[in-house]
Amino acid sequence: MEVHHLPLADSGLYGKMMLDYIEGHPQLRPYYSYSPALSSFPDVIEARKEFPFHRETLADEMQAQHQAYLQRFPILAKQIKALRSEQTFTITTGHQLCLATGPLYFIYKIVTTINLCRQLAQAFPAHHFVPVYWMASEDHDIEEINHFHLSQKP
């Protein structure tokens, strides 16, 4: 299979601020703690170790919410169990309901999060990384999604 790489700037998916962030432009540096690079993760891991986190509560809730799927998907049970370990970190993505972007963006975010967990597991074998998807459905209402503007027309 032939693979072609498209630079993010050429994709048309990201605005200037996002591209500047990804490229590490100094004018944005005061607004974030860590750069979006694998080399930042040792610092991220150390900082997250100091963050108060209720592991047992999270694992118990995840297990309760996914009880019907645990036997069918052993990896799910394994990942939830791993949440109880202090060497485990979550890599979380989420998505709000919207009219634009469609299902492909939704899938892209999930796959990207899974792939990041795989990269981190390879780079930091002493730790475990669990991908978590959060459906951000509780923080908006119908007024936010009942319309959109196309060509400046409601």
DSSP file (Angstrom, degrees, kcal/mol; ACC not computed):
  #  RESIDUE AA STRUCTURE BP1 BP2  ACC     N-H-->O    O-->H-N    N-H-->O    O-->H-N    TCO  KAPPA ALPHA  PHI   PSI    X-CA   Y-CA   Z-CA
    1    1 A M              0   0    0      0, 0.0     2,-0.4     0, 0.0     0, 0.0   0.000 360.0 360.0 360.0 133.7    0.0    0.0    0.0
    2    2 A E        -     0   0    0      2,-0.0     2,-0.4     0, 0.0     0, 0.0  -0.739 360.0-156.9 -89.7 133.3    1.3    3.4   -0.9
    3    3 A V        -     0   0    0     -2,-0.4     2,-0.4     2,-0.0     0, 0.0  -0.924   6.7-166.9-114.7 134.2    1.1    6.1    1.8
    4    4 A H        -     0   0    0     -2,-0.4     2,-0.5     2,-0.0    -2,-0.0  -0.978  12.3-145.4-118.3 131.8    1.1    9.8    1.2
    5    5 A H        -     0   0    0     -2,-0.4    -2,-0.0     0, 0.0     0, 0.0  -0.830   8.4-159.9 -98.9 132.1    1.6   12.2    4.1
    6    6 A L        -     0   0    0     -2,-0.5     5,-0.1     3,-0.0    -2,-0.0  -0.948  22.6-122.1-110.9 120.5   -0.3   15.5    4.0
    7    7 A P    >>  -     0   0    0      0, 0.0     3,-1.3     0, 0.0     4,-0.7  -0.324  22.1-122.0 -58.8 142.1    1.1   18.3    6.2
    8    8 A L  H >> S+     0   0    0      1,-0.3     3,-1.3     2,-0.2     4,-0.6   0.875 112.2  58.7 -54.0 -39.6   -1.4   19.5    8.7
    9    9 A A  H 34 S+     0   0    0      1,-0.3     3,-0.4     2,-0.2    -1,-0.3   0.801 106.4  48.9 -62.1 -28.2   -1.2   23.1    7.3
   10   10 A D  H <4 S+     0   0    0     -3,-1.3    -1,-0.3     1,-0.2    -2,-0.2   0.541  93.3  77.0 -87.9  -7.3   -2.3   21.7    3.9
   11   11 A S  H << S-     0   0    0     -3,-1.3    -1,-0.2    -4,-0.7    -2,-0.2   0.768  88.5-139.3 -74.9 -24.5   -5.2   19.8    5.2
   12   12 A G  S  < S+     0   0    0     -4,-0.6    -3,-0.1    -3,-0.4    -1,-0.1   0.548  76.1 106.1  76.6   5.9   -7.4   22.8    5.6
   13   13 A L        +     0   0    0     -5,-0.5     2,-0.4     2,-0.1    -4,-0.1   0.678  68.1  58.0 -90.2 -19.3   -8.7   21.4    8.9
   14   14 A Y  S    S-     0   0    0     -6,-0.4    -2,-0.2    -5,-0.1     2,-0.1  -0.896  71.0-134.5-122.7 142.6   -6.8   23.7   11.3
   15   15 A G     >  -     0   0    0     -2,-0.4     4,-2.2     1,-0.1     5,-0.2  -0.263  39.8 -93.4 -81.3 175.3   -6.7   27.5   11.8
   16   16 A K  H  > S+     0   0    0      1,-0.2     4,-2.9     2,-0.2     5,-0.2   0.880 122.4  54.5 -59.3 -42.5   -3.6   29.5   12.3
   17   17 A M  H  > S+     0   0    0      1,-0.2     4,-2.3     2,-0.2    -1,-0.2   0.920 109.6  46.7 -62.4 -42.9   -3.7   29.4   16.1
   18   18 A M  H  > S+     0   0    0      2,-0.2     4,-2.6     1,-0.2    -1,-0.2   0.920 113.9  47.9 -65.0 -42.9   -3.8   25.5   16.2
   19   19 A L  H  X S+     0   0    0     -4,-2.2     4,-2.2     2,-0.2    -2,-0.2   0.900 111.1  51.0 -64.7 -40.2   -1.0   25.3   13.6
   20   20 A D  H  X>S+     0   0    0     -4,-2.9     5,-2.6     2,-0.2     4,-0.6   0.898 110.6  50.0 -62.6 -40.0    1.1   27.8   15.6
   21   21 A Y  H ><5S+     0   0    0     -4,-2.3     3,-1.0    -5,-0.2    -2,-0.2   0.944 111.4  47.4 -62.1 -48.8    0.5   25.7   18.8
   22   22 A I  H 3<5S+     0   0    0     -4,-2.6    -1,-0.2     1,-0.3    -2,-0.2   0.865 113.4  48.6 -61.8 -36.7    1.5   22.5   17.1
   23   23 A E  H 3<5S-     0   0    0     -4,-2.2    -1,-0.3    -5,-0.2    -2,-0.2   0.535 113.4-119.8 -83.0  -6.6    4.6   24.2   15.7
   24   24 A G  T <<5 -     0   0    0     -3,-1.0    -3,-0.2    -4,-0.6    -2,-0.1   0.811  37.9-173.5  76.9  31.1    5.6   25.6   19.1
   25   25 A H    >>< -     0   0    0     -5,-2.6     3,-1.6     1,-0.1     4,-0.5  -0.376  26.1-131.0 -61.0 133.4    5.5   29.3   18.2
   26   26 A P  G >4 S+     0   0    0      0, 0.0     3,-0.9     0, 0.0    -1,-0.1   0.754  98.9  69.7 -61.4 -27.8    6.7   31.3   21.2
   27   27 A Q  G 34 S+     0   0    0      1,-0.2    -2,-0.1     2,-0.1    -7,-0.0   0.745 104.0  44.0 -66.0 -20.1    3.8   33.8   21.2
   28   28 A L  G X4 S+     0   0    0     -3,-1.6     3,-2.4     1,-0.1    -1,-0.2   0.582  86.2  95.5 -95.2 -11.8    1.5   31.0   22.4
   29   29 A R  G X< S+     0   0    0     -3,-0.9     3,-1.2    -4,-0.5    -1,-0.1   0.793  75.5  60.8 -54.5 -35.1    3.8   29.5   25.0
   30   30 A P  G 3  S+     0   0    0      0, 0.0    -1,-0.3     0, 0.0    -2,-0.1   0.660  99.0  61.2 -66.2 -11.5    2.3   31.5   28.0
   31   31 A Y  G <  S+     0   0    0     -3,-2.4     2,-0.3     1,-0.0    -2,-0.2   0.415 104.8  38.4-100.3   1.7   -1.1   29.8   27.3
   32   32 A Y    <   -     0   0    0     -3,-1.2     3,-0.1    -4,-0.2    -1,-0.0  -0.987  60.7-143.0-148.7 158.6   -0.2   26.1   27.8
   33   33 A S  S    S+     0   0    0     -2,-0.3     2,-0.4     1,-0.2    -1,-0.1   0.823  83.3  30.8 -90.6 -35.2    2.0   24.0   30.1
   34   34 A Y  S    S-     0   0    0      9,-0.0    -1,-0.2    10,-0.0     6,-0.0  -0.962  74.9-123.1-132.1 142.5    3.2   21.3   27.8
   35   35 A S        -     0   0    0     -2,-0.4     2,-2.3     1,-0.1     5,-0.2  -0.488  36.6-105.9 -78.8 155.1    4.0   21.2   24.1
   36   36 A P  S    S+     0   0    0      0, 0.0     2,-0.3     0, 0.0    -1,-0.1  -0.411  82.7 110.3 -81.6  67.3    2.2   18.6   22.0
   37   37 A A  S >  S-     0   0    0     -2,-2.3     3,-2.0     1,-0.1     4,-0.5  -0.982  78.4-119.7-140.8 149.6    5.2   16.4   21.6
   38   38 A L  G >  S+     0   0    0     -2,-0.3     3,-1.4     1,-0.3    -1,-0.1   0.836 111.8  66.1 -55.9 -33.7    6.2   13.0   22.9
   39   39 A S  G 3  S+     0   0    0      1,-0.3     4,-0.3     2,-0.1    -1,-0.3   0.667  94.1  60.1 -65.7 -15.8    9.2   14.6   24.6
   40   40 A S  G X> S+     0   0    0     -3,-2.0     4,-1.9    -5,-0.2     3,-0.6   0.677  82.9  84.2 -81.4 -18.4    6.8   16.5   26.9
   41   41 A F  H <> S+     0   0    0     -3,-1.4     4,-3.2    -4,-0.5     5,-0.3   0.789  78.2  60.7 -66.3 -31.2    5.3   13.3   28.4
   42   42 A P  H 3> S+     0   0    0      0, 0.0     4,-2.1     0, 0.0    -1,-0.2   0.935 111.4  43.1 -57.8 -41.0    7.9   12.7   31.1
   43   43 A D  H <> S+     0   0    0     -3,-0.6     4,-2.4    -4,-0.3    -2,-0.2   0.894 114.1  50.6 -68.8 -39.4    7.0   16.0   32.6
   44   44 A V  H  X S+     0   0    0     -4,-1.9     4,-2.6     2,-0.2     5,-0.2   0.931 110.3  50.0 -62.8 -45.5    3.2   15.4   32.0
   45   45 A I  H  X S+     0   0    0     -4,-3.2     4,-1.5     1,-0.2    -2,-0.2   0.928 111.8  47.4 -60.6 -46.8    3.5   12.0   33.7
   46   46 A E  H  X S+     0   0    0     -4,-2.1     4,-0.7    -5,-0.3    -1,-0.2   0.911 113.2  48.4 -62.3 -42.3    5.3   13.4   36.7
   47   47 A A  H >< S+     0   0    0     -4,-2.4     3,-1.0     1,-0.2     4,-0.4   0.897 109.5  52.4 -65.6 -39.9    2.8   16.3   37.1
   48   48 A R  H >< S+     0   0    0     -4,-2.6     3,-1.0     1,-0.3    -1,-0.2   0.790  97.9  65.7 -69.5 -26.2   -0.2   13.9   36.8
   49   49 A K  H 3< S+     0   0    0     -4,-1.5    -1,-0.3     1,-0.2    -2,-0.2   0.801 103.0  48.6 -63.0 -26.4    1.2   11.8   39.6
   50   50 A E  T << S+     0   0    0     -3,-1.0    -1,-0.2    -4,-0.7    -2,-0.2   0.527  89.5 102.1 -89.2  -7.5    0.7   14.7   41.9
   51   51 A F  S <  S-     0   0    0     -3,-1.0     2,-0.2    -4,-0.4    -3,-0.0  -0.632  82.6-113.2 -81.6 128.8   -2.9   15.3   40.8
   52   52 A P        +     0   0    0      0, 0.0     2,-0.4     0, 0.0    -1,-0.1  -0.427  45.7 173.8 -63.2 128.8   -5.6   14.1   43.1
   53   53 A F        -     0   0    0     -2,-0.2     2,-1.4    -4,-0.1     3,-0.2  -0.987  33.4-144.1-145.2 126.0   -7.4   11.2   41.4
   54   54 A H     >  +     0   0    0     -2,-0.4     4,-2.4     1,-0.2     5,-0.2  -0.631  29.0 170.4 -93.1  78.3  -10.0    8.9   42.7
   55   55 A R  H  > S+     0   0    0     -2,-1.4     4,-2.9     1,-0.2     5,-0.2   0.893  72.7  50.1 -58.5 -46.6   -8.9    5.7   40.9
   56   56 A E  H  > S+     0   0    0      1,-0.2     4,-2.7     2,-0.2    -1,-0.2   0.910 111.3  49.2 -63.1 -41.2  -11.1    3.3   42.6
   57   57 A T  H  > S+     0   0    0      2,-0.2     4,-2.6     1,-0.2     5,-0.2   0.932 113.0  47.2 -63.3 -45.8  -14.2    5.4   42.1
   58   58 A L  H  X S+     0   0    0     -4,-2.4     4,-2.9     2,-0.2     5,-0.2   0.948 114.4  46.1 -60.5 -49.5  -13.4    5.8   38.4
   59   59 A A  H  X S+     0   0    0     -4,-2.9     4,-2.5     1,-0.2    -2,-0.2   0.905 113.1  50.0 -62.4 -41.9  -12.8    2.1   37.9
   60   60 A D  H  X S+     0   0    0     -4,-2.7     4,-2.4    -5,-0.2    -1,-0.2   0.926 113.6  45.4 -62.1 -44.6  -15.9    1.2   39.8
   61   61 A E  H  X S+     0   0    0     -4,-2.6     4,-2.7     2,-0.2    -2,-0.2   0.917 113.4  49.0 -66.0 -43.7  -18.1    3.6   37.8
   62   62 A M  H  X S+     0   0    0     -4,-2.9     4,-1.7    -5,-0.2    -1,-0.2   0.911 112.2  49.5 -62.3 -41.3  -16.6    2.4   34.5
   63   63 A Q  H  < S+     0   0    0     -4,-2.5     4,-0.4    -5,-0.2    -2,-0.2   0.920 112.3  47.1 -64.3 -43.6  -17.1   -1.2   35.4
   64   64 A A  H >< S+     0   0    0     -4,-2.4     3,-0.8     1,-0.2     4,-0.2   0.916 113.4  48.1 -63.8 -43.2  -20.7   -0.5   36.4
   65   65 A Q  H 3< S+     0   0    0     -4,-2.7    -1,-0.2     1,-0.2     3,-0.2   0.778 120.5  37.0 -69.7 -26.4  -21.4    1.4   33.2
   66   66 A H  T >X S+     0   0    0     -4,-1.7     3,-2.3    -5,-0.2     4,-0.9   0.220  78.0 118.9-110.5  14.0  -19.9   -1.2   31.0
   67   67 A Q  G X4 S+     0   0    0     -3,-0.8     3,-0.7    -4,-0.4     4,-0.5   0.836  72.1  57.3 -51.1 -40.5  -21.0   -4.4   32.8
   68   68 A A  G 34 S+     0   0    0     -4,-0.2    -1,-0.3     1,-0.2     4,-0.2   0.676 112.7  41.1 -67.1 -16.3  -22.9   -5.7   29.9
   69   69 A Y  G <> S+     0   0    0     -3,-2.3     4,-2.2     2,-0.1    -1,-0.2   0.537  86.2  91.8-108.8  -9.1  -19.8   -5.6   27.6
   70   70 A L  T << S+     0   0    0     -4,-0.9     7,-0.4    -3,-0.7    -2,-0.1   0.859  90.8  43.2 -62.7 -39.0  -17.1   -6.9   29.9
   71   71 A Q  T  4 S+     0   0    0     -4,-0.5    -1,-0.2     1,-0.2    -2,-0.1   0.872 116.0  48.0 -74.7 -35.1  -17.3  -10.6   29.0
   72   72 A R  T  4 S+     0   0    0      1,-0.3    -2,-0.2    -4,-0.2    -1,-0.2   0.807 120.2  37.9 -73.3 -29.0  -17.7   -9.9   25.3
   73   73 A F    >X  +     0   0    0     -4,-2.2     3,-1.3     1,-0.1     4,-1.2  -0.757  64.2 179.3-126.7  84.4  -14.7   -7.5   25.2
   74   74 A P  H 3> S+     0   0    0      0, 0.0     4,-2.4     0, 0.0     5,-0.2   0.795  81.3  63.2 -57.0 -30.4  -11.9   -8.7   27.5
   75   75 A I  H 3> S+     0   0    0      1,-0.2     4,-2.5     2,-0.2     5,-0.2   0.865  99.8  54.7 -63.2 -33.9   -9.7   -5.7   26.6
   76   76 A L  H <> S+     0   0    0     -3,-1.3     4,-2.4     2,-0.2    -1,-0.2   0.934 108.9  46.3 -64.3 -46.4  -12.3   -3.5   28.2
   77   77 A A  H  X S+     0   0    0     -4,-1.2     4,-2.3    -7,-0.4    -2,-0.2   0.900 113.0  51.1 -61.7 -40.7  -12.2   -5.4   31.5
   78   78 A K  H  X S+     0   0    0     -4,-2.4     4,-2.1     2,-0.2    -2,-0.2   0.916 110.9  47.6 -63.4 -44.0   -8.4   -5.3   31.4
   79   79 A Q  H  X S+     0   0    0     -4,-2.5     4,-1.1     2,-0.2    -2,-0.2   0.898 111.8  49.4 -66.8 -40.6   -8.3   -1.5   30.8
   80   80 A I  H >< S+     0   0    0     -4,-2.4     3,-0.5     1,-0.2     4,-0.4   0.919 111.2  49.9 -64.8 -42.0  -10.8   -0.8   33.5
   81   81 A K  H >< S+     0   0    0     -4,-2.3     3,-1.6     1,-0.2     4,-0.2   0.897 105.4  58.1 -61.2 -39.5   -8.8   -3.0   35.9
   82   82 A A  H >< S+     0   0    0     -4,-2.1     3,-2.1     1,-0.3    -1,-0.2   0.786  89.4  73.5 -61.9 -28.2   -5.6   -1.1   34.9
   83   83 A L  T << S+     0   0    0     -4,-1.1    -1,-0.3    -3,-0.5    -2,-0.2   0.747  86.4  65.2 -58.9 -22.4   -7.2    2.2   36.0
   84   84 A R  T <  S+     0   0    0     -3,-1.6     2,-0.3    -4,-0.4    -1,-0.3   0.659  86.0  90.1 -75.0 -15.9   -6.7    1.0   39.6
   85   85 A S  S X  S-     0   0    0     -3,-2.1     3,-1.5    -4,-0.2    43,-0.1  -0.614  75.0-138.9 -86.4 140.3   -2.9    1.1   39.2
   86   86 A E  T 3  S+     0   0    0     -2,-0.3    -1,-0.1     1,-0.3    -3,-0.1   0.592 104.0  63.4 -71.1  -9.7   -0.9    4.3   40.0
   87   87 A Q  T 3  S+     0   0    0     -5,-0.1    41,-2.8    40,-0.1     2,-0.4   0.347  87.7  92.6 -93.3   5.7    1.2    3.5   36.9
   88   88 A T  E <   -a  128   0A   0     -3,-1.5     2,-0.4    39,-0.2    41,-0.2  -0.829  52.2-176.5-105.6 138.9   -1.9    3.9   34.7
   89   89 A F  E     -a  129   0A   0     39,-2.6    41,-2.7    -2,-0.4     2,-0.4  -0.971  20.0-129.7-130.5 145.8   -2.9    7.2   33.0
   90   90 A T  E     -a  130   0A   0     -2,-0.4     2,-0.6    39,-0.2    39,-0.0  -0.744   6.7-157.4 -94.7 144.6   -5.9    8.0   30.9
   91   91 A I  E     -a  131   0A   0     39,-2.5    41,-2.6    -2,-0.4     2,-0.4  -0.975  27.0-164.2-116.8 111.5   -5.7    9.7   27.5
   92   92 A T  E     +a  132   0A   0     -2,-0.6     2,-0.3    39,-0.2    41,-0.2  -0.795  20.4 170.7-111.4 137.8   -9.1   11.3   27.1
   93   93 A T  E     +a  133   0A   0     39,-2.4    41,-2.7    -2,-0.4     2,-0.3  -0.924   9.3 179.8-131.1 162.0  -10.9   12.7   24.1
   94   94 A G  E     -a  134   0A   0     -2,-0.3     2,-0.3    39,-0.2    41,-0.2  -0.944  12.8-150.5-153.1 172.9  -14.5   13.8   23.7
   95   95 A H  E     -a  135   0A   0     39,-1.5    41,-1.4    -2,-0.3     2,-0.3  -0.975   7.9-144.1-154.1 136.1  -17.0   15.2   21.3
   96   96 A Q  E     -a  136   0A   0     -2,-0.3    41,-0.2    39,-0.2     2,-0.1  -0.677  38.9 -93.7 -94.2 154.1  -20.0   17.4   21.5
   97   97 A L        +     0   0    0     39,-0.5     2,-0.3    -2,-0.3    -1,-0.1  -0.405  59.3 157.0 -60.7 140.6  -23.0   16.9   19.3
   98   98 A C        -     0   0    0      2,-0.1     4,-0.1     1,-0.1    47,-0.1  -0.982  49.9-127.5-159.9 165.6  -22.8   19.1   16.3
   99   99 A L  S    S+     0   0    0     -2,-0.3     2,-0.1    48,-0.2    -1,-0.1   0.747  89.3  62.1 -89.2 -26.5  -24.1   19.5   12.7
  100  100 A A  S    S+     0   0    0      1,-0.1     2,-1.2     2,-0.1    -2,-0.1  -0.385  89.0  35.5 -95.8 175.4  -20.7   19.9   11.1
  101  101 A T  S  > S-     0   0    0     -2,-0.1     4,-0.8     4,-0.1     3,-0.3  -0.131  86.6-148.9  73.3 -33.5  -17.7   17.5   10.8
  102  102 A G  H >>  -     0   0    0     -2,-1.2     4,-1.0     1,-0.2     3,-0.6   0.012  39.8 -48.4  69.3-176.5  -19.8   14.4   10.6
  103  103 A P  H 3> S+     0   0    0      0, 0.0     4,-2.3     0, 0.0     5,-0.2   0.743 125.5  68.6 -69.0 -24.8  -19.0   10.9   11.8
  104  104 A L  H 3> S+     0   0    0     -3,-0.3     4,-2.8     1,-0.2    -2,-0.2   0.907 100.1  48.2 -63.2 -40.5  -15.5   10.7   10.3
  105  105 A Y  H <X S+     0   0    0     -4,-0.8     4,-2.4    -3,-0.6    -1,-0.2   0.899 109.6  54.0 -64.9 -39.8  -14.2   13.3   12.7
  106  106 A F  H  X S+     0   0    0     -4,-1.0     4,-1.5     2,-0.2    -2,-0.2   0.926 113.2  41.8 -57.3 -49.0  -15.7   11.5   15.6
  107  107 A I  H  X S+     0   0    0     -4,-2.3     4,-2.8     1,-0.2     5,-0.3   0.898 110.9  57.1 -67.6 -41.8  -14.0    8.3   14.5
  108  108 A Y  H  X S+     0   0    0     -4,-2.8     4,-2.6     1,-0.2    -2,-0.2   0.904 105.8  50.6 -56.5 -44.1  -10.7   10.1   13.8
  109  109 A K  H  X S+     0   0    0     -4,-2.4     4,-1.8     2,-0.2    -1,-0.2   0.903 112.4  46.4 -63.3 -41.2  -10.6   11.5   17.4
  110  110 A I  H  X S+     0   0    0     -4,-1.5     4,-2.3     2,-0.2    -2,-0.2   0.944 114.2  46.4 -66.7 -47.9  -11.1    8.0   18.8
  111  111 A V  H  X S+     0   0    0     -4,-2.8     4,-2.7     1,-0.2    -2,-0.2   0.896 111.3  52.9 -62.5 -40.9   -8.5    6.3   16.6
  112  112 A T  H  X S+     0   0    0     -4,-2.6     4,-2.2    -5,-0.3    -1,-0.2   0.893 109.3  49.2 -61.9 -39.9   -6.0    9.1   17.3
  113  113 A T  H  X S+     0   0    0     -4,-1.8     4,-2.1     2,-0.2    -2,-0.2   0.909 111.5  48.5 -67.3 -42.5   -6.4    8.7   21.0
  114  114 A I  H  X S+     0   0    0     -4,-2.3     4,-1.9     1,-0.2    -2,-0.2   0.929 112.3  49.4 -61.7 -45.1   -5.9    4.9   20.8
  115  115 A N  H  X S+     0   0    0     -4,-2.7     4,-2.4     1,-0.2    -2,-0.2   0.882 108.1  53.2 -63.7 -38.3   -2.8    5.4   18.6
  116  116 A L  H  X S+     0   0    0     -4,-2.2     4,-2.8     1,-0.2    -1,-0.2   0.912 106.9  52.6 -63.0 -41.2   -1.4    7.9   21.1
  117  117 A C  H  X S+     0   0    0     -4,-2.1     4,-2.3     1,-0.2    -1,-0.2   0.900 109.6  49.3 -60.2 -39.9   -1.9    5.4   23.9
  118  118 A R  H  X S+     0   0    0     -4,-1.9     4,-1.8     2,-0.2    -2,-0.2   0.916 111.5  48.5 -65.4 -43.2    0.1    2.8   21.8
  119  119 A Q  H  X S+     0   0    0     -4,-2.4     4,-2.4     1,-0.2    -2,-0.2   0.928 113.1  47.7 -61.9 -45.0    2.9    5.3   21.2
  120  120 A L  H  X S+     0   0    0     -4,-2.8     4,-2.8     1,-0.2    -2,-0.2   0.888 108.4  54.3 -65.7 -39.1    3.1    6.2   24.8
  121  121 A A  H  < S+     0   0    0     -4,-2.3    -1,-0.2    -5,-0.2    -2,-0.2   0.884 112.0  45.2 -61.7 -38.1    3.1    2.6   25.9
  122  122 A Q  H  < S+     0   0    0     -4,-1.8    -2,-0.2     1,-0.2    -1,-0.2   0.897 117.9  42.6 -71.1 -41.0    6.1    2.0   23.6
  123  123 A A  H  < S+     0   0    0     -4,-2.4    -2,-0.2     1,-0.3    -1,-0.2   0.796 126.9  30.7 -76.7 -28.6    7.9    5.1   24.7
  124  124 A F    ><  +     0   0    0     -4,-2.8     3,-2.1    -5,-0.2    -1,-0.3  -0.631  66.5 170.6-131.8  72.7    7.2    4.7   28.5
  125  125 A P  T 3  S+     0   0    0      0, 0.0    -1,-0.1     0, 0.0    -4,-0.1   0.648  72.4  68.5 -64.8 -15.5    6.9    0.9   29.2
  126  126 A A  T 3  S+     0   0    0      2,-0.0     2,-0.3     0, 0.0    -5,-0.1   0.589 101.0  58.0 -76.6  -8.3    6.8    1.4   32.9
  127  127 A H  S <  S-     0   0    0     -3,-2.1     2,-0.4    -7,-0.2   -39,-0.2  -0.805  72.8-139.1-121.8 160.9    3.4    3.0   32.6
  128  128 A H  E     -a   88   0A   0    -41,-2.8   -39,-2.6    -2,-0.3     2,-0.5  -0.951  13.6-156.8-119.4 140.8    0.0    2.0   31.1
  129  129 A F  E     -a   89   0A   0     -2,-0.4   -39,-0.2   -41,-0.2    -8,-0.1  -0.976   3.4-163.4-125.2 125.5   -2.2    4.3   29.1
  130  130 A V  E     -a   90   0A   0    -41,-2.7   -39,-2.5    -2,-0.5     2,-0.3  -0.922  16.3-135.5-111.2 121.9   -5.9    3.8   28.7
  131  131 A P  E     -a   91   0A   0      0, 0.0     2,-0.4     0, 0.0   -39,-0.2  -0.603  24.2-169.5 -74.5 133.8   -7.9    5.6   26.0
  132  132 A V  E     -a   92   0A   0    -41,-2.6   -39,-2.4    -2,-0.3     2,-0.5  -0.990   9.5-157.5-127.1 130.6  -11.1    7.1   27.3
  133  133 A Y  E     -a   93   0A   0     -2,-0.4     2,-0.5   -41,-0.2   -39,-0.2  -0.930   6.8-165.1-108.9 129.3  -13.9    8.5   25.1
  134  134 A W  E     -a   94   0A   0    -41,-2.7   -39,-1.5    -2,-0.5     2,-1.1  -0.957  13.0-147.5-116.4 117.9  -16.2   11.0   26.7
  135  135 A M  E     -a   95   0A   0     -2,-0.5     2,-2.8   -41,-0.2     3,-0.3  -0.742  14.3-150.2 -84.5 102.6  -19.5   11.8   24.9
  136  136 A A  E     +a   96   0A   0    -41,-1.4   -39,-0.5    -2,-1.1     3,-0.2  -0.386  51.3 131.5 -76.1  69.6  -19.9   15.5   25.8
  137  137 A S        +     0   0    0     -2,-2.8     3,-0.4   -41,-0.2    -1,-0.2   0.522  55.9  63.3-100.8  -6.9  -23.7   15.3   25.7
  138  138 A E  S    S+     0   0    0     -3,-0.3    -1,-0.1     1,-0.2    -2,-0.1   0.521  88.1  66.6 -98.7  -4.5  -24.5   17.0   29.0
  139  139 A D  S    S+     0   0    0     -3,-0.2     2,-0.3     2,-0.0    -1,-0.2   0.089  97.0  44.3-111.8  27.1  -23.2   20.5   28.6
  140  140 A H        -     0   0    0     -3,-0.4     2,-0.2     5,-0.0   -43,-0.0  -0.963  63.2-145.4-153.1 172.5  -25.3   21.9   25.8
  141  141 A D    >>  -     0   0    0     -2,-0.3     3,-1.8     1,-0.0     4,-0.7  -0.745  42.5 -80.5-134.7-178.2  -28.9   22.1   24.8
  142  142 A I  H >> S+     0   0    0      1,-0.3     4,-1.3    -2,-0.2     3,-0.7   0.790 120.0  66.1 -59.5 -30.3  -31.0   22.2   21.7
  143  143 A E  H 34 S+     0   0    0      1,-0.2    -1,-0.3     2,-0.2     4,-0.1   0.781  99.5  53.4 -63.3 -25.0  -30.4   25.9   21.1
  144  144 A E  H <4 S+     0   0    0     -3,-1.8    -1,-0.2     1,-0.2    -2,-0.2   0.757 121.3  27.2 -79.7 -24.2  -26.7   25.1   20.5
  145  145 A I  H << S+     0   0    0     -3,-0.7    -2,-0.2    -4,-0.7    -1,-0.2   0.349  93.1  91.2-121.6   6.5  -27.4   22.5   17.8
  146  146 A N  S  < S+     0   0    0     -4,-1.3     2,-0.3    -5,-0.2    -1,-0.1   0.424  95.3  16.8 -87.1   5.4  -30.7   23.5   16.2
  147  147 A H        -     0   0    0     -3,-0.1     2,-0.3    -4,-0.1   -48,-0.2  -0.985  55.8-168.5-160.8 164.8  -29.1   25.7   13.5
  148  148 A F        -     0   0    0      6,-0.3     2,-0.5    -2,-0.3    -3,-0.0  -0.969  25.3-117.1-153.8 164.7  -26.0   26.6   11.6
  149  149 A H        -     0   0    0     -2,-0.3     2,-0.5     3,-0.0     3,-0.1  -0.905  23.1-172.7-109.2 128.9  -24.9   29.3    9.2
  150  150 A L  B >  S-B  153   0B   0      3,-2.1     3,-1.4    -2,-0.5    -2,-0.0  -0.987  77.0  -9.2-122.2 123.4  -23.8   28.5    5.7
  151  151 A S  T 3  S-     0   0    0     -2,-0.5    -1,-0.2     1,-0.3    -2,-0.0   0.894 128.5 -58.9  54.9  42.9  -22.4   31.3    3.6
  152  152 A Q  T 3  S+     0   0    0      1,-0.2    -1,-0.3    -3,-0.1    -3,-0.0   0.619 113.9 117.2  65.5  15.3  -23.3   33.8    6.3
  153  153 A K  B <    B  150   0B   0     -3,-1.4    -3,-2.1     1,-0.1    -1,-0.2  -0.948 360.0 360.0-115.4 132.7  -27.0   32.9    6.0
  154  154 A P              0   0    0      0, 0.0    -6,-0.3     0, 0.0    -1,-0.1   0.516 360.0 360.0 -68.4 360.0  -28.9   31.4    8.9
